[in-house]
Amino acid sequence: MIKFLDLQKINLVHQQEIEEKLLHVFRSGWYLLGNEVKDFETNLANYIGSPNAIGVANGLDALRLIFRAYLELGHLRVGDEVIVPANTYIASILAITDNRLKPVFAEPNINNYNFDIAKIEGVITPKTKAIMVVHLYGQVCWSEELETLAKKHNLKIIEDNAQAIGAEWKGIKTGNLGDAAGFSFYPGKNLGALGDGGAVTCKDALVAKTIRALANYGSEEKYVNKYQGLNSRLDEIQAAVLDVKLKYIDADNDKRRKVAEKYIAEIHNPKVTLPLLRSDPKEHVWHLFVIRIENRERLQKYLDENGVQTLIHYPIPPHKQKAYHYYNHLSFPITEKIHEVILSLPISPVMEIEEVETIISLLNNY
Ligand SMILES: *Cc1c(COP(=O)(O)O)cnc(C)c1O
């Protein structure tokens, strides 16, 4: 069986280093808000090139806390509109609605699954105060036009960087392109913890300070509560593991690129639409390798019968989910089409070349 993602194998590569760190934290007697988190935050901030990084409990909280901070600081008000791609993972939308802000969905480009920056201007209203870009599947969503548009309309840009740690646009890392960014360290992400974890990077020191307080009961000083905050902290044990794995993220992303490049060079089946290579390979870290095919269930079954696990990211777009029943009437034809025909093939830094070749020949014989 070729697993969609072999997490055990991914983490066993660093077994000795991780086990030493786990033991160290276990024996230290200090499990929250300590040196492991501090070190990881420093190293993450340096890696991204951002002046501020704050460890939090998960990726959804990272995004929620960014909006919460903007509300507390008066940059946003309840009811303001946030433009967001219609084909994103539900967490991007939950972060907006949880703060009583209004998501305004924008259609993606079917060729790269990121939203069409040219289409954004058409949905801007006087209530629009922010754009959430999602570097979906690990691919940078950014352009000079986007920067110009945000400046012209005085919009904050929040990056959902859950899938794209390590990606770069013109020498700038995702997470340092917009005003603030949310990261997820869910085990299956390119930088994965042994459980949940997340982080925020942001340019503004006051926003960083506010998020740090909000994530710790709204408190800057113990038992003094400035905000009605939440409890959303990164565990010392997760920070320790992440700090080990952060050192290898560039090498891991390069291995993912090798797999993606091989798929693209060698899969020749007219039924299959492959993702496009970027002219600058740094703009994609291949969190997912997503193809399009009509009757995808048939291909999925064929691959499964031949020992290859695949997944769908994602089968139902947020506006068609029951949780958002009041958006169910909206129509986004490109988004809806994408959700019907996409299929994610296995990709990871620990895939063997023979596994990649098996998948390629299965697809070519399909
Ligand atoms: C994983 C993910 C999130 C949420 O991260 P969690 O750590 O699972 O809360 C948000 N947005 C996108 C695009 C994701 O892929």
PDBQT file of the ligand as one rigid body, heavy atoms in Angstrom, charges set to zero:
ROOT
HETATM    1  C1  LIG A 401      -4.903  23.184   8.046  1.00  0.00    +0.000 C 
HETATM    2  C2  LIG A 401      -5.482  24.458   7.588  1.00  0.00    +0.000 A 
HETATM    3  C3  LIG A 401      -5.984  25.418   8.486  1.00  0.00    +0.000 A 
HETATM    4  C4  LIG A 401      -6.216  25.153   9.945  1.00  0.00    +0.000 C 
HETATM    5  O1  LIG A 401      -5.180  24.653  10.658  1.00  0.00    +0.000 OA
HETATM    6  P1  LIG A 401      -5.431  23.748  11.968  1.00  0.00    +0.000 P 
HETATM    7  O2  LIG A 401      -4.082  23.699  12.595  1.00  0.00    +0.000 OA
HETATM    8  O3  LIG A 401      -5.918  22.424  11.515  1.00  0.00    +0.000 OA
HETATM    9  O4  LIG A 401      -6.424  24.446  12.825  1.00  0.00    +0.000 OA
HETATM   10  C5  LIG A 401      -6.371  26.641   7.985  1.00  0.00    +0.000 A 
HETATM   11  N1  LIG A 401      -6.335  26.905   6.678  1.00  0.00    +0.000 NA
HETATM   12  C6  LIG A 401      -5.890  26.006   5.778  1.00  0.00    +0.000 A 
HETATM   13  C7  LIG A 401      -5.844  26.388   4.338  1.00  0.00    +0.000 C 
HETATM   14  C8  LIG A 401      -5.460  24.754   6.197  1.00  0.00    +0.000 A 
HETATM   15  O5  LIG A 401      -5.029  23.864   5.296  1.00  0.00    +0.000 OA
ENDROOT
TORSDOF 0
